[in-house]
Amino acid sequence: MDHAKGIAGVDYHFSDIGASAVSLVVGELNTNQYGIPEIRRSISVESVWKDGAHPPPSPSSLQHLPRTINRGGSLLKCAPVGGNRLVA
């Protein structure tokens, strides 16, 4: 489960998002689709609110978190675009 126990907040189902992305890429590779696709596709995974005994952390307490991801020596800047989607 992706959601922290006892803390109220949104459960984004990150493991399902990752599994869906891997499934999409594997499907493209199995059908010999390489490179940047002509038509952009997006995957949506529904989030749900989870009640808890403790409130979620305040945004100011999360400012120390990195806004870039290091993947194989290259830095990706990620920005939320709504829901569970990120654009790199």
ABEGO torsion letter per residue (X at the ends): XABBBGBBEBBAGAAAAAAAAAAAAAAAAAAGBBEBBABBBBBBBBBBBBBBABBBBBAAAAAABBABBBBGGBBBBBBBAEEABBBX
